[in-house]
Amino acid sequence: MMKSVYAPWREEYLLGVKGIKEKGCLFCRVLKEKRDKYNLILHRGERTFIIMNRYPYTSGHLMIAPYRHIGVLEKLDDESACELMLETRRVVAILKKAFKPDGINIGMNLGRPAGAGVPGHLHIHIVPRWSGDTSFMPVVGGTRVVSVSLTTTYKILKPLF
């Protein structure tokens, strides 16, 4: 018997956004909007900001990006690069406290061929992981299981920033 996984947070992506290219830069747009809760921005620092991934690999999948629209890592100024790493360290500590993951993936996709969804604006992905969290779903069903909703995740994490 086939079982179903209900993932309502993906509805917007599947019905409304899939196949439609973002006009301009996603990160630059959300920064200008000043609707942090709606855009899932958890923190604005001096040179960087922390945002939840709207289409996460796992619950608590966060991204850190500089305010400056730049897509080439080696051209990033030292102060922004330093803040990116300090905030990465901070996010890891917060995720460990909030969700107690068994491990954490940290990475950057530099350029579209490397998997960058927003290739013109650098960002670091921080993805909490739990033993067995991939199970068979991504392999057999091509589906990720995200156990905690975006709204609940935001409510848990926001006070920790």
DRENDO-1510 file (C-alpha; in Angstrom, 1 decimal, always signed):
<recs>
REC; n; res; u; v; w
REC; 1; MET; +0.0; +0.0; +0.0 .
REC; 2; MET; +1.3; +3.5; -1.0 .
REC; 3; LYS; +1.5; +6.0; +1.8 .
REC; 4; SER; +1.2; +9.8; +1.3 .
REC; 5; VAL; +3.3; +12.5; +2.8 .
REC; 6; TYR; +1.5; +15.8; +3.1 .
REC; 7; ALA; +3.8; +18.8; +2.6 .
REC; 8; PRO; +1.7; +21.9; +2.4 .
REC; 9; TRP; +4.6; +24.3; +2.6 .
REC; 10; ARG; +5.6; +23.1; -0.9 .
REC; 11; GLU; +2.2; +24.1; -2.4 .
REC; 12; GLU; +3.3; +27.6; -3.3 .
REC; 13; TYR; +6.4; +26.3; -5.0 .
REC; 14; LEU; +4.6; +23.6; -7.0 .
REC; 15; LEU; +1.5; +25.5; -8.0 .
REC; 16; GLY; +2.7; +29.1; -8.1 .
REC; 17; VAL; +6.4; +29.5; -8.5 .
REC; 18; LYS; +7.7; +26.4; -10.3 .
REC; 19; GLY; +9.0; +27.4; -13.7 .
REC; 20; ILE; +8.8; +31.1; -13.0 .
REC; 21; LYS; +12.2; +32.8; -12.7 .
REC; 22; GLU; +12.7; +35.3; -9.9 .
REC; 23; LYS; +13.1; +38.8; -11.3 .
REC; 24; GLY; +16.2; +40.3; -9.9 .
REC; 25; CYS; +18.0; +38.8; -6.9 .
REC; 26; LEU; +15.9; +37.0; -4.3 .
REC; 27; PHE; +18.2; +38.1; -1.4 .
REC; 28; CYS; +18.3; +41.8; -2.5 .
REC; 29; ARG; +14.5; +41.8; -2.9 .
REC; 30; VAL; +13.7; +40.4; +0.6 .
REC; 31; LEU; +16.2; +42.8; +2.2 .
REC; 32; LYS; +14.5; +45.8; +0.7 .
REC; 33; GLU; +11.0; +44.6; +1.6 .
REC; 34; LYS; +11.4; +45.0; +5.4 .
REC; 35; ARG; +9.0; +42.1; +5.9 .
REC; 36; ASP; +11.4; +39.9; +7.9 .
REC; 37; LYS; +8.8; +37.5; +9.4 .
REC; 38; TYR; +7.1; +36.9; +6.0 .
REC; 39; ASN; +10.5; +36.5; +4.3 .
REC; 40; LEU; +11.8; +34.3; +7.1 .
REC; 41; ILE; +14.7; +36.6; +7.9 .
REC; 42; LEU; +15.9; +35.7; +11.4 .
REC; 43; HIS; +18.6; +38.2; +11.9 .
REC; 44; ARG; +20.2; +41.3; +10.3 .
REC; 45; GLY; +23.8; +41.9; +11.2 .
REC; 46; GLU; +26.1; +44.7; +10.3 .
REC; 47; ARG; +27.2; +43.2; +6.9 .
REC; 48; THR; +25.2; +39.9; +6.7 .
REC; 49; PHE; +21.8; +38.5; +7.4 .
REC; 50; ILE; +20.4; +35.1; +8.3 .
REC; 51; ILE; +17.4; +33.7; +6.5 .
REC; 52; MET; +15.5; +30.4; +6.5 .
REC; 53; ASN; +15.4; +28.4; +3.3 .
REC; 54; ARG; +11.7; +28.5; +2.1 .
REC; 55; TYR; +12.3; +25.1; +0.4 .
REC; 56; PRO; +14.5; +23.4; +3.0 .
REC; 57; TYR; +16.3; +20.1; +2.8 .
REC; 58; THR; +15.6; +19.5; +6.5 .
REC; 59; SER; +13.9; +21.5; +9.2 .
REC; 60; GLY; +16.2; +24.3; +10.3 .
REC; 61; HIS; +17.9; +24.8; +6.9 .
REC; 62; LEU; +19.3; +28.3; +7.2 .
REC; 63; MET; +21.3; +30.5; +4.9 .
REC; 64; ILE; +23.7; +33.4; +5.7 .
REC; 65; ALA; +24.4; +36.0; +3.0 .
REC; 66; PRO; +26.1; +39.3; +2.8 .
REC; 67; TYR; +24.0; +42.4; +2.2 .
REC; 68; ARG; +26.2; +43.2; -0.8 .
REC; 69; HIS; +25.1; +41.6; -4.1 .
REC; 70; ILE; +28.3; +39.7; -5.0 .
REC; 71; GLY; +28.6; +36.3; -6.6 .
REC; 72; VAL; +32.4; +35.8; -6.5 .
REC; 73; LEU; +33.8; +34.7; -3.2 .
REC; 74; GLU; +37.3; +36.0; -3.8 .
REC; 75; LYS; +36.0; +39.5; -4.3 .
REC; 76; LEU; +34.1; +39.6; -1.0 .
REC; 77; ASP; +35.6; +42.1; +1.4 .
REC; 78; ASP; +37.4; +40.8; +4.5 .
REC; 79; GLU; +34.9; +42.3; +7.0 .
REC; 80; SER; +31.9; +40.6; +5.3 .
REC; 81; ALA; +33.8; +37.3; +4.9 .
REC; 82; CYS; +34.7; +37.4; +8.6 .
REC; 83; GLU; +31.1; +38.1; +9.6 .
REC; 84; LEU; +29.9; +35.3; +7.4 .
REC; 85; MET; +32.1; +32.8; +9.3 .
REC; 86; LEU; +31.3; +34.3; +12.7 .
REC; 87; GLU; +27.5; +34.1; +12.0 .
REC; 88; THR; +28.0; +30.5; +10.6 .
REC; 89; ARG; +29.5; +29.6; +14.0 .
REC; 90; ARG; +26.7; +31.3; +15.8 .
REC; 91; VAL; +24.0; +29.5; +13.7 .
REC; 92; VAL; +25.6; +26.1; +14.3 .
REC; 93; ALA; +25.4; +26.7; +18.1 .
REC; 94; ILE; +21.7; +27.9; +17.8 .
REC; 95; LEU; +20.7; +25.0; +15.7 .
REC; 96; LYS; +22.3; +22.6; +18.1 .
REC; 97; LYS; +20.5; +24.2; +21.0 .
REC; 98; ALA; +17.1; +24.4; +19.3 .
REC; 99; PHE; +16.9; +21.1; +17.4 .
REC; 100; LYS; +19.8; +18.9; +18.7 .
REC; 101; PRO; +20.8; +17.5; +15.3 .
REC; 102; ASP; +23.3; +14.6; +15.1 .
REC; 103; GLY; +25.4; +16.5; +12.5 .
REC; 104; ILE; +25.4; +19.7; +10.4 .
REC; 105; ASN; +26.2; +20.3; +6.7 .
REC; 106; ILE; +27.7; +23.6; +5.8 .
REC; 107; GLY; +28.4; +24.7; +2.3 .
REC; 108; MET; +28.4; +27.1; -0.6 .
REC; 109; ASN; +27.4; +26.5; -4.2 .
REC; 110; LEU; +29.6; +28.8; -6.3 .
REC; 111; GLY; +28.1; +29.2; -9.8 .
REC; 112; ARG; +25.0; +27.7; -11.4 .
REC; 113; PRO; +27.0; +24.5; -12.5 .
REC; 114; ALA; +27.8; +23.9; -8.8 .
REC; 115; GLY; +24.1; +24.1; -7.9 .
REC; 116; ALA; +23.7; +27.8; -6.9 .
REC; 117; GLY; +20.1; +28.7; -7.1 .
REC; 118; VAL; +21.0; +32.4; -6.6 .
REC; 119; PRO; +24.4; +32.4; -8.4 .
REC; 120; GLY; +24.9; +36.2; -8.3 .
REC; 121; HIS; +24.6; +36.5; -4.5 .
REC; 122; LEU; +26.9; +34.5; -2.3 .
REC; 123; HIS; +25.3; +32.6; +0.6 .
REC; 124; ILE; +26.2; +29.8; +3.0 .
REC; 125; HIS; +23.8; +26.9; +3.6 .
REC; 126; ILE; +23.7; +25.4; +7.1 .
REC; 127; VAL; +21.6; +22.2; +7.2 .
REC; 128; PRO; +21.0; +20.3; +10.4 .
REC; 129; ARG; +21.1; +16.5; +9.9 .
REC; 130; TRP; +19.8; +13.6; +12.0 .
REC; 131; SER; +20.8; +9.9; +11.7 .
REC; 132; GLY; +18.4; +8.3; +9.2 .
REC; 133; ASP; +16.9; +11.6; +8.1 .
REC; 134; THR; +17.3; +10.8; +4.4 .
REC; 135; SER; +15.8; +7.3; +4.7 .
REC; 136; PHE; +14.4; +6.0; +1.4 .
REC; 137; MET; +12.2; +9.0; +0.5 .
REC; 138; PRO; +14.7; +11.1; -1.6 .
REC; 139; VAL; +16.1; +8.0; -3.3 .
REC; 140; VAL; +12.9; +6.2; -4.2 .
REC; 141; GLY; +10.3; +8.9; -4.0 .
REC; 142; GLY; +12.3; +11.9; -5.0 .
REC; 143; THR; +10.8; +13.6; -1.9 .
REC; 144; ARG; +12.3; +15.2; +1.1 .
REC; 145; VAL; +10.5; +14.9; +4.5 .
REC; 146; VAL; +10.6; +18.2; +6.5 .
REC; 147; SER; +9.2; +17.4; +9.9 .
REC; 148; VAL; +8.8; +20.9; +11.4 .
REC; 149; SER; +6.8; +23.6; +9.5 .
REC; 150; LEU; +8.4; +26.8; +8.5 .
REC; 151; THR; +6.2; +28.8; +10.8 .
REC; 152; THR; +7.0; +26.6; +13.8 .
REC; 153; THR; +10.7; +26.7; +13.0 .
REC; 154; TYR; +10.7; +30.5; +12.8 .
REC; 155; LYS; +9.0; +30.7; +16.1 .
REC; 156; ILE; +11.6; +28.4; +17.7 .
REC; 157; LEU; +14.6; +30.1; +16.2 .
REC; 158; LYS; +13.7; +33.8; +16.2 .
REC; 159; PRO; +14.1; +34.4; +20.0 .
REC; 160; LEU; +17.5; +32.7; +19.9 .
REC; 161; PHE; +18.9; +35.5; +17.7 .
</recs>
